[in-house]
């Protein structure tokens, strides 16, 4: 069997992810039905700064690096996620995320991401906002405070 092909496996994988840890079984099942598994080789660019954001990624296994203007601003490991900012605000990708090891991911397209938020908003929203805030601070540290003013 290939990674993530089974719905029960996707539910089990999501259950172990911090973002989804307070979701109940029904919510996890519905989110897992929306998520598609993806494997990426080390060196693969999963998002490119400035591109349109179409997907949200959750890392199940492996590590990735986030870079702004070519400078690494952070790393993302198992249980981490990325791609949410462009889906939330409809803007461009704010960072390039590159696999530093082989990755196993669960991916949601824009429509499915929005559906996920509707399904589990009270459980997911506070955690998502905390991560978005931390990422905005990292961009401010890199580009200066003016980079995020006027939002």
Secondary structure, DSSP 8 states (H G I E B T S, - for coil): --TT-SHHHHHHHHHTSGGGTT--HHHHHHHHHH-EEEEE-TT-EEE-TTSB--EEEEEEES-EEEEETTEEEEEE-TT-EE-HHHHHH--B-SSEEEESS-EEEEEEEHHHHHHHHHHHHHHHHHHHHHHHHHHHHHHHHHH-GGGGTT-
